[in-house]
Amino acid sequence: MKMPSAIPEGMLAPCGMNCLVCYKHCLSPRPCGGCREGGGQMPTHCRRCAIRACAKGQGLRLCAACPQFPCQPVKRLDRNYRTRYGVSLLENGRVAAEEGPAALLQREARRWRCPVCSGVVSLHDGVCSDCGAEKR
């Protein structure tokens, strides 16, 4: 899968995760439309996500727009992502809230574009979905 010139805003999960670089999205022959746009191809863990349900229930597109941001569930997820993948979902949410989702997703496109083939590098394993090159 090649990195698009612009990542659709629907690929930005309420928690700040860029769904385009999720390993499930990268590996799927029929990837979902992201956490907010989903559809039938959305992985089970995404459909059952309490953070996603909370944001949706409050009518929020981003957790960073919530008066309680950052809540404990988002803090826990952020800590996990910082530790395991070197990515701060809290920072992503703040950037999206302050500069707009498009600005964050432009940075994300540069960060996760494979330098070898311009494919999408998975945040979770650092492997390009197109050519298999590792980026770490």
C-alpha positions as CSV (number, residue, x, y, z in Angstrom):
1,M,0.0,0.0,0.0
2,K,1.5,3.4,-1.0
3,M,1.3,6.4,1.3
4,P,-1.3,8.7,-0.1
5,S,-0.5,12.3,-0.8
6,A,-2.9,13.3,2.0
7,I,-4.1,11.0,4.7
8,P,-7.9,11.2,5.0
9,E,-9.0,12.8,8.3
10,G,-11.2,9.8,9.0
11,M,-8.0,7.8,9.6
12,L,-7.3,9.8,12.8
13,A,-8.7,8.0,15.7
14,P,-10.2,10.0,18.6
15,C,-7.3,9.0,20.8
16,G,-4.7,10.4,18.4
17,M,-3.7,7.2,16.6
18,N,-3.1,7.3,12.9
19,C,-5.2,4.3,11.7
20,L,-3.4,4.3,8.3
21,V,-0.2,3.1,10.0
22,C,-1.8,0.4,12.1
23,Y,-0.4,-3.0,11.3
24,K,-3.9,-4.4,10.9
25,H,-4.7,-1.8,8.3
26,C,-1.4,-2.2,6.5
27,L,-1.7,-6.0,6.3
28,S,-5.4,-6.2,5.3
29,P,-6.2,-6.8,1.6
30,R,-9.4,-4.9,2.4
31,P,-8.5,-2.4,5.1
32,C,-11.1,-0.5,7.1
33,G,-11.7,3.2,6.7
34,G,-10.2,4.0,10.1
35,C,-11.5,4.2,13.6
36,R,-14.0,7.0,12.9
37,E,-15.2,5.8,9.5
38,G,-14.7,2.1,10.1
39,G,-17.2,0.0,8.4
40,G,-17.4,-3.8,8.4
41,Q,-13.7,-4.3,8.0
42,M,-12.8,-2.7,11.3
43,P,-10.9,-5.1,13.6
44,T,-12.8,-6.3,16.6
45,H,-10.6,-4.6,19.1
46,C,-11.3,-1.3,17.4
47,R,-15.1,-1.9,17.3
48,R,-15.0,-2.6,21.1
49,C,-12.7,0.3,22.0
50,A,-14.0,2.1,25.1
51,I,-12.1,5.3,24.1
52,R,-13.7,5.3,20.7
53,A,-17.2,4.7,22.2
54,C,-16.7,7.5,24.8
55,A,-15.7,10.1,22.1
56,K,-18.6,9.0,19.9
57,G,-21.1,9.1,22.8
58,Q,-20.0,12.7,23.5
59,G,-20.1,13.7,19.9
60,L,-16.4,14.3,19.7
61,R,-14.1,13.6,16.8
62,L,-11.0,13.9,19.0
63,C,-10.5,13.2,22.7
64,A,-8.3,16.3,22.9
65,A,-11.6,18.3,22.5
66,C,-13.0,16.8,25.7
67,P,-12.9,18.9,28.9
68,Q,-11.5,15.8,30.8
69,F,-8.6,15.3,28.3
70,P,-6.4,13.5,29.0
71,C,-8.5,11.0,30.9
72,Q,-7.0,7.8,32.5
73,P,-7.8,5.5,29.6
74,V,-6.1,7.8,27.1
75,K,-3.1,8.3,29.5
76,R,-2.8,4.5,29.8
77,L,-2.9,4.0,26.0
78,D,-0.4,6.8,25.5
79,R,2.0,5.3,28.0
80,N,1.8,2.0,26.2
81,Y,2.4,3.6,22.8
82,R,5.3,5.8,24.0
83,T,6.9,2.8,25.7
84,R,6.4,0.2,22.9
85,Y,6.5,2.4,19.7
86,G,7.9,5.8,20.6
87,V,4.7,7.5,19.7
88,S,2.7,9.9,21.9
89,L,-1.0,9.8,21.2
90,L,-1.5,12.7,23.7
91,E,0.9,14.8,21.6
92,N,-0.9,13.8,18.4
93,G,-4.2,14.8,19.9
94,R,-2.8,18.1,21.1
95,V,-1.4,18.9,17.7
96,A,-4.6,17.9,15.9
97,A,-6.6,20.1,18.4
98,E,-4.3,23.1,18.1
99,E,-3.2,23.0,14.4
100,G,-5.9,20.9,12.9
101,P,-6.1,17.2,11.9
102,A,-4.7,17.9,8.4
103,A,-1.5,19.4,9.8
104,L,-0.9,16.4,12.1
105,L,-1.7,14.0,9.2
106,Q,0.8,15.8,6.9
107,R,3.5,15.2,9.5
108,E,2.4,11.6,9.9
109,A,2.6,11.0,6.2
110,R,6.2,12.2,6.2
111,R,7.0,10.2,9.3
112,W,5.6,6.9,8.1
113,R,6.4,7.0,4.4
114,C,8.9,4.3,3.4
115,P,12.1,5.9,2.2
116,V,12.7,3.0,-0.2
117,C,9.3,2.8,-2.1
118,S,7.0,5.4,-0.6
119,G,4.8,2.7,0.9
120,V,3.2,2.9,4.4
121,V,5.4,1.8,7.3
122,S,3.5,0.2,10.1
123,L,3.8,2.0,13.4
124,H,3.5,-1.3,15.3
125,D,6.4,-3.2,13.6
126,G,8.3,-0.6,11.6
127,V,7.9,-2.6,8.3
128,C,6.8,-1.2,5.0
129,S,3.5,-2.7,3.8
130,D,4.7,-2.5,0.2
131,C,8.3,-3.5,0.0
132,G,9.0,-5.0,3.5
133,A,11.8,-2.7,4.3
134,E,12.3,-2.0,8.0
135,K,12.3,1.5,9.3
136,R,13.4,1.9,13.0
